[in-house]
Amino acid sequence: MHAADSDRPAVSVRDADDRPGRWQGRYVAGCDGRHGAVRRSLPPGAVRHHRHDYGVSWLSLLAEAPPSLDAVGYALHSRGFAGHMARSPEITRYYLQCARGQRLDAWSEQRIWDELELRMRAADFGPLHRGGLVQRAVVELESDVLEPLRHGSLFLVGDAASLLSPAAKGANLAVLEAEILARALTDALKRGDPTGLAEYSERCLRHIWRAQEFSRWMIQLLHRTPGDRPDETLFQDSLRRSRIASLRTSRAHQDWFAENYVGV
Ligand SMILES: Cc1cc2nc3c(=O)[nH]c(=O)nc-3n(C[C@H](O)[C@H](O)[C@H](O)COP(=O)(O)OP(=O)(O)OC[C@H]3O[C@@H](n4cnc5c(N)ncnc54)[C@H](O)[C@@H]3O)c2cc1C
């Protein structure tokens, strides 16, 4: 990224044959994720960086197996959280909370499936559909937000702008921001109206902070905080049970949850 704060920004690129080049434009949309070039090219002090580490880690797993439930499944267990998300008729994503710093090779396929069945109470609800694990990774639940989402002619979008924990809907948010930016760029370039670009950061940050707050709420619902004293754990477990009871019984609470979960 070059000259982001000017009205002639440019990016260094390599084409399909790996030949270096330089593209110049009026604006740059930075959509290259959390580890992309755009974040690294921001000069010090250009944006504020808000950051939070939840201290919680997940094994993130992709199984070549059909879903085991009709719905998304969140299991709260004294041994830790487990999650089930259908991806396609043949592929299912699972999550297992694990200790911070845990090595992947500590988890054999057999151990993973046994732990998933235990935490998801397969003895009560039926066995899981097992299959080969085609992807395994340790994910640390962290969030961050860059503010503002604009530096001169550069606009930050998706994970380049803000990282949500996988307990929330980062891809939904990324698509929403891309749509807001696309409309603003169209207005600026085709109609000469820069209002949408001027408002882009503030408008997206409202959605981002709503999503961050909901993500924190979900993480608190799904996990014990590692390192809590036993009496604190007991207190937090009771709060979680009360929260779930309220979700089961209160229509207002259910509406609030649905609105935030879908990301309206
Ligand atoms: C385990 C896990 C599970 C998740 N589950 C969900 C879910 O169920 N629902 C949901 O909504 N979200 C989920 N998310 C979040 C979601 O994946 C991200 O929020 C989303 O992918 C962000 O999209 P993005 O386009 O901003 O970034 P990315 O998806 O990271 O895409 C950025 C792209 O830029 C490319 N790139 C990077 N650097 C360069 C460069 N220098 N030059 C050219 N290209 C470059 C990358 O190769 C990549 O293709 C999950 C995340 C994780 C880690």
The ligand as an SDF file (V2000), in Angstrom:
LIG
                    3D

 53 58  0  0  0  0  0  0  0  0999 V2000
  -12.4500  -21.1080   13.0530 C   0  0  0  0  0  0  0  0  0  0  0  0
  -13.2920  -19.9510   12.5590 C   0  0  0  0  0  0  0  0  0  0  0  0
  -14.6590  -20.1380   12.3740 C   0  0  0  0  0  0  0  0  0  0  0  0
  -15.4650  -19.0860   11.9040 C   0  0  0  0  0  0  0  0  0  0  0  0
  -16.8170  -19.2940   11.7490 N   0  0  0  0  0  0  0  0  0  0  0  0
  -17.6010  -18.3060   11.2970 C   0  0  0  0  0  0  0  0  0  0  0  0
  -19.0090  -18.5140   11.1180 C   0  0  0  0  0  0  0  0  0  0  0  0
  -19.5410  -19.5910   11.3830 O   0  0  0  0  0  0  0  0  0  0  0  0
  -19.7450  -17.4640   10.6610 N   0  0  0  0  0  0  0  0  0  0  0  0
  -19.1750  -16.2610   10.3570 C   0  0  0  0  0  0  0  0  0  0  0  0
  -19.8960  -15.3560    9.9290 O   0  0  0  0  0  0  0  0  0  0  0  0
  -17.8550  -16.0360   10.5180 N   0  0  0  0  0  0  0  0  0  0  0  0
  -17.0430  -17.0350   10.9770 C   0  0  0  0  0  0  0  0  0  0  0  0
  -15.7020  -16.8090   11.1440 N   0  0  0  0  0  0  0  0  0  0  0  0
  -15.1430  -15.4810   10.8240 C   0  0  0  0  0  0  0  0  0  0  0  0
  -14.9440  -15.3270    9.3260 C   0  0  0  0  0  0  0  0  0  0  0  0
  -14.1670  -16.3990    8.8140 O   0  0  0  0  0  0  0  0  0  0  0  0
  -14.2270  -14.0050    9.0390 C   0  0  0  0  0  0  0  0  0  0  0  0
  -14.8160  -12.9530    9.7760 O   0  0  0  0  0  0  0  0  0  0  0  0
  -14.3280  -13.6620    7.5560 C   0  0  0  0  0  0  0  0  0  0  0  0
  -13.6770  -14.6720    6.7970 O   0  0  0  0  0  0  0  0  0  0  0  0
  -13.6890  -12.3010    7.2610 C   0  0  0  0  0  0  0  0  0  0  0  0
  -13.6950  -12.0790    5.8760 O   0  0  0  0  0  0  0  0  0  0  0  0
  -12.6030  -11.1520    5.1920 P   0  0  0  0  0  0  0  0  0  0  0  0
  -12.9070  -11.2390    3.7380 O   0  0  0  0  0  0  0  0  0  0  0  0
  -12.5770   -9.8320    5.8640 O   0  0  0  0  0  0  0  0  0  0  0  0
  -11.1730  -11.8170    5.4980 O   0  0  0  0  0  0  0  0  0  0  0  0
  -10.5890  -13.2240    5.0310 P   0  0  0  0  0  0  0  0  0  0  0  0
  -11.6640  -14.2610    4.9480 O   0  0  0  0  0  0  0  0  0  0  0  0
   -9.4180  -13.4760    5.9200 O   0  0  0  0  0  0  0  0  0  0  0  0
  -10.1020  -12.9590    3.5450 O   0  0  0  0  0  0  0  0  0  0  0  0
   -8.9720  -12.1430    3.2550 C   0  0  0  0  0  0  0  0  0  0  0  0
   -8.3890  -12.5840    1.9440 C   0  0  0  0  0  0  0  0  0  0  0  0
   -7.3010  -11.7200    1.5990 O   0  0  0  0  0  0  0  0  0  0  0  0
   -6.2380  -12.5000    1.1100 C   0  0  0  0  0  0  0  0  0  0  0  0
   -4.9660  -11.7800    1.3430 N   0  0  0  0  0  0  0  0  0  0  0  0
   -4.3230  -11.5680    2.5140 C   0  0  0  0  0  0  0  0  0  0  0  0
   -3.2100  -10.8730    2.3300 N   0  0  0  0  0  0  0  0  0  0  0  0
   -3.1220  -10.6170    1.0090 C   0  0  0  0  0  0  0  0  0  0  0  0
   -2.1680   -9.9370    0.1920 C   0  0  0  0  0  0  0  0  0  0  0  0
   -1.0640   -9.3790    0.7040 N   0  0  0  0  0  0  0  0  0  0  0  0
   -2.4210   -9.8810   -1.1200 N   0  0  0  0  0  0  0  0  0  0  0  0
   -3.5150  -10.4490   -1.6550 C   0  0  0  0  0  0  0  0  0  0  0  0
   -4.4380  -11.1070   -0.9390 N   0  0  0  0  0  0  0  0  0  0  0  0
   -4.2400  -11.2010    0.3720 C   0  0  0  0  0  0  0  0  0  0  0  0
   -6.3240  -13.7950    1.8950 C   0  0  0  0  0  0  0  0  0  0  0  0
   -5.6680  -14.8370    1.2050 O   0  0  0  0  0  0  0  0  0  0  0  0
   -7.8430  -14.0160    1.9610 C   0  0  0  0  0  0  0  0  0  0  0  0
   -8.3270  -14.6950    0.8410 O   0  0  0  0  0  0  0  0  0  0  0  0
  -14.8770  -17.8350   11.6190 C   0  0  0  0  0  0  0  0  0  0  0  0
  -13.4870  -17.6430   11.8000 C   0  0  0  0  0  0  0  0  0  0  0  0
  -12.7070  -18.6780   12.2750 C   0  0  0  0  0  0  0  0  0  0  0  0
  -11.2210  -18.4570   12.4750 C   0  0  0  0  0  0  0  0  0  0  0  0
  1  2  1  0
  2  3  1  0
  2 52  2  0
  3  4  2  0
  4  5  1  0
  4 50  1  0
  5  6  2  0
  6  7  1  0
  6 13  1  0
  7  8  2  0
  7  9  1  0
  9 10  1  0
 10 11  2  0
 10 12  1  0
 12 13  2  0
 13 14  1  0
 14 15  1  0
 14 50  1  0
 15 16  1  0
 16 17  1  0
 16 18  1  0
 18 19  1  0
 18 20  1  0
 20 21  1  0
 20 22  1  0
 22 23  1  0
 23 24  1  0
 24 25  2  0
 24 26  1  0
 24 27  1  0
 27 28  1  0
 28 29  2  0
 28 30  1  0
 28 31  1  0
 31 32  1  0
 32 33  1  0
 33 34  1  0
 33 48  1  0
 34 35  1  0
 35 36  1  0
 35 46  1  0
 36 37  1  0
 36 45  1  0
 37 38  2  0
 38 39  1  0
 39 40  1  0
 39 45  2  0
 40 41  1  0
 40 42  2  0
 42 43  1  0
 43 44  2  0
 44 45  1  0
 46 47  1  0
 46 48  1  0
 48 49  1  0
 50 51  2  0
 51 52  1  0
 52 53  1  0
M  END
$$$$
